[in-house]
Amino acid sequence: MKYFIYFLIVTAIGLLIFNATMLDFTNIFGKESSVALVGILACLCVIVLMIILLMSKAIKKKVDG
């Protein structure tokens, strides 16, 4: 499970970089840029949630052990 979480984090970082390259800074609220912004926000949410999951598993391990 731990490796799967790390895989999801790395994949989210890769998609974050890809979506950042799709941004058009001259028209940030255009159609393609808005899709890229939503993708960036989704990737950031995945990263934060996976870090929270890793932290909660570490806390559970310390409490149980």
N, C-alpha and C positions, 0 to 999 in steps of 0.2 A: 504494500500500500504506500509505503514511504517513497519508493522509486516512482510509482505512478503519479504521486503528488508533485515530485520534482519534474517529471516529464511534462505535466500540465503547466507548471510555472515556466519552463523553458519554451514550450510551445506558445504560451501567451506572450512571452517576451518577443519571440520571433514574429508573431502576428502584430504586435505593437509596433515593431520597427517597420514592418511592411506597410501598415496603415499610415505611419508617419511619413513615409515616402509618397503616399498618395495625396497628401494634403496640398492644397493650392493656397499659398499664403496671401496671394493677391485677392482671392475671393474665398475667404475662409468659411462663409455660410452658403456657398454654392452647393449644387446637388452632390457632386462627387466628394467634396470636402466634408459635407455633413455625414455622409456614409462612413468616411474615414474617421471622423470624430466619434461617432457612435461605436465603431470598432475599437478605437483607442480606449474609450471609457469602459467597454465590456472587458477588454484585456486587463485593465487596471483593477476592475472588480474581481476578476478571477484570481489575479495575483494576491490581492489582499485577503480574499477568502481562503486561499490555500495556505497562506502564511498563518492565518488564524487557526486553521485546522491543525497545522504542524505544532503550533504553540499549545493548543488544547491537548493534543496527544502527549506532548512532553510533560505537561502539568499532571495529566492523569497518571502517567507512568511514575512520577515522583510521589503522588498521593498514595497510589496502590502499593508502591514498593517500599 
